[in-house]
Amino acid sequence: MTEVGRTYGARIALGLWLIVGVWLIGLVLAPLATLAGRSLSTVEPAVMTQTLEIDRLQDEIAAMRWDWERSVDAERRADLDRRVRMLTDRALRLAAETREPPTVWGLANYARLGGLHARVLLHTLGFALVVTFVTFGACYPIAHGLAFATRPRRAALLAAALVVPYALNQILRTHAWAEILATLGLAAPSRGGPAEADPRAVLVAMVHASVLFMVLPIWSALASLDRRLIEAARDLGASPLRIHARIVLPHAGRGIAIGAAATFVLAAGSHAVPRIMTGGQGGDWFALLVWRRVFEAADWNVGAAYATTLFLACLLAVFALMRLFGVRFADLVRRGGRHA
Amino acid sequence: MPERRRGLAGFVLNVWMSLFVLFLVAPLMVATLPAFDGSSGASAGGAKGFGLHAFSALFADDRLMTGLLHSGLVGLAVVVLSLPLGLAGALVLDRLAGRAAGLLFAALIVPILVPGIVVGLSTLIFWRELGVPGGLLLAVLAQTSAAAAYAMMLFLVRLESFDPELMEAALDLGASQSLAMRRVLLPHLGPTALAAAAVAFLLSVGDHDMTVSSIGSDWTLLTEIAARLRLDPTPAVDAIGVLFVAATLLVAGVWVALHHRTRPRPGGEADRTRHPTSRRGLTT
């Protein structure tokens, strides 16, 4: 902290810390804390029935007033007056009792994550794992080819082919895939026609969406490999396969961890891709489930619990991958170890 | 190894790379077709032939045009907000060490480590409790939390190649700290600011999940396209696809052209100098 002040001067340092503080709290911590808080709270069911009862009483009062206006009999009017007053009293009493709806804290929302929904969660995470493995298998040779390219013109072309498709936005890209796969008879036609959920179609679109995020980190890691190590190993008589397993692959570890983490999160949390690729019918993806809880079932607390579950699952996967490959967050932006 | 990689392994790798490139560009080729042939199943009315009418339909479409305006405004707002945030974060983290730095860094990049729908939803829930309803403003805030993290990472990479002694030298020569910062440090970060602005803008314009879960009943071009493609695909939406691909290819052309100009020298080293994370020793 003092180091920041020493470098930039007290006034500037204060301003920088202020900006970072607003960012950290306003855009990251407070929203996530609110989400978590919401996920842990439920409105007591009794309140719901009381609200319904008040609605019912008010309906009844309105009906009696209607009767009153259409009645000429004085005795009947007096009777209606008396009953309206009574019902109004009861409604007001109920309203006074329920003005502060008691919030109950607990894991009730998470308990809803049983049976079918738990299966959907596991299916989504397992599917994301498959996407990660397939993407890695497809991309590793490419990253290797880029890093050790002998013909730079071809490397430039390949790099362009990697980056350019991402300029086309995700929605149109995914729809284009739906069209291609429908033509090949693999997926639901995206325009008209009955839709059928084919997980292979989702797989293709998800792999395509993550290619760049897998290739770039591995390429970057391999590009920093000291070629003399390979020469030395070869001079000592190691076979190409052995050189690869003992020198190249371990060096790519950092890139693999970052690429796999990015791919996993993209696949596990994607909302648009499964929706488009299954013609809006895919029920087996957790992000779609979160969406439906919040925006279609208007069940914000349960939706928050599901979103928090997805959040924790993704964060856990990222940390596990980082730990597995011995990568620290600082490595994302640094090669050297100034923050040892 | 590269010089001697010949024969079967090299052949297999070449075939794989060709297939891979085909896989990558396939959506680009397909996205342009429906607008012109006018035959895509649900494209309204069954009009056939070279569908230039699609483009006039696009410009006459109020919701799409408003969406375009919204996308531009939101994108600009995200750039304006995320650059100072990213810069401040990078300047602070660059001077921190140890566990605190790692924790702060991890916390600030959480929005890009979790699914977009979680970021959008948490933004929506938080601000709604403060009385701000879903809308363009919340979409800006959700996107900014991710864009600022990317901007910060870009600035941090650039700061790696900054020699702190230059600042000290400026101070020794009598410059005030703010002057040294303006004249020495910030100019060094200039090119990165441009790159970060581009990344933030593209992220904003191209984002769907964060936007759609925080924008309420408002819309951007992308959320509108997504909704229409699902429910009611019109020729106007097809025309958008063509325009997007045209813009994409234009950008790609410029990129490749620039690339050819700046490629330092042939050989395996080229990749290393080209990659941003290895740009070192450029301080002078």
Interface residues (C-beta under 8 A of the other chain):
Chain A: M1 E3 V4 R6 T7 Y8 G9 R11 I12 G15 L16 W17 I19 V20 W23 L24 L27 V28 L29 A30 P31 L32 T34 L35 R38 A138 P141 I142 G145 L146 A147 F148 A149 T150 P152 A155 A156 L157 L158 A159 A160 A161 L162 V163 V164 P165 A167 L168 N169 Q170 I171 L172 R173 H175 A176 W177 E179 I180 P189 S190 R191 G192 G193 H208 V211 W219 S220 A223 S224 R227 I230 R234 P240 I243 A261 V265 A268 G269 S270 H271 A272 R275 I276 G280 A287 V290 W291 V294 F295 W300 G303 A304 A307 T308 L310 F311 C314 L315 V318 R328 F329 A330 L332 V333 R334 R335 G336 R338 H339
Chain B: M1 P2 E3 R5 A9 L13 W16 M17 F20 V21 F23 L24 V25 A26 P27 L28 V30 A31 L33 P34 S40 G41 A42 S43 P84 L85 A88 G89 L91 V92 R95 L96 A97 G98 A100 A101 G102 L104 F105 A106 A107 L108 I109 V110 P111 L113 V114 P115 G116 I117 V118 V119 L121 S122 T123 I125 F126 W127 E129 L141 T144 S145 A148 M153 L156 V157 E160 P164 M167 S176 Q177 S178 M181 L202 V205 G206 H208 D209 V212 S213 L222 I225 A226 L229 R230 P233 I240 G241 F244 V245 A247 T248 L249 V251 A252 W255 V256 H259 H260 R263 P266 G267 G268 A270 D271 R272 H275 T277 S278
